[in-house]
Amino acid sequence: MRWTAISLLLTLSFGGVASAREIGAEAFERLPDVDVVFLGEIHDNPYHHVNQARAVRAIAPAALVFEMLRAGDVDALPEDRSDAAAMAAATRWEDRGWPDFSMYHPIFTAAPEARIYAGDPGTADARRALREGAAAVFGAGAERFGLTEPLAGEEQSRREAGLQAAHCDALPTAALAGMVEAQRLRDASLADAALRALEDTGGPVVVITGVEHARTDIGAPALLRLAKPDVTVLSIAQLEAIPTGRPPHHLWVLTEGVPERGDPCAVFEQQGG
């Protein structure tokens, strides 16, 4: 694929939905030069992490933001990133439910000089957002990311329905509004971390996050642009199935799935039974 100035401008100017297009895995080695790149993933898919490492190696970012890391985890990281076991232990990676760190380790080593930033607000704050709302938990600067504005009724319903579908229609209806607020907090935390990383280092910045957080319509890229419209952003979705319509990202790639994953709804069925 060849990137021209015009195609790049079109890709970054229309929010992703109207201009989303499919790329091949080889495109991760020659992405456009922008301030912040969001590399969306399905967390347990090893192919997605291979592509992310490939992109990070090509971009050579000044900073990496990880959805999986909290501020304390970044402080605990060893200076030597070559020891995967030491990094996993320092961050208690798998104790917190993330997939095998060995899939993520090549992303860290692909840019060994990049500064690492935390994108996770932490479990305690996420739980507080369920009760108090994202703006109250985020605190100063919440308005920059639109958190002080309640979602319109239709948008609120749409987001609640999306969360319900993602959880196999097993969530209590009364919990959905709070979960939307927790999601808004997570998106704002990622956007804020990316902006701080950009301001601290001058960029470029790469954000490693779930594909839903990388959405250009309601995810972290949208909130980042809301806070600072002059920042150039590129969002890439990695998907396991051909999407219906255009994904809410600038670019998307289709990869193999994870056959051994099993039925994601089984855990809910067990809990219900």
Secondary structure, 3 states (H helix, E strand, C coil): CCCCHHHHHHHHHCCCCCCCEECCHHHHHCCCCCCEEEEEECCCCHHHHHHHHHHHHHHCCCEEEECCCCHHHHHHCCCCCCCHHHHHHHHCCHHHCCCCHHHHHHHHHHCCCCEEEECCCCHHHHHHHHHHCHHHHHCCCHHHHCCCCCCCHHHHHHHHHHHHHHCCCCCCHHHHHHHHHHHHHHHHHHHHHHHHHHHHHCCCEEEEEECCCCCCCCCHHHHHHHHCCCCCEEEEEEECCCCCCCCCCCEEEECCCCHHHCCCCHHHHHHHC
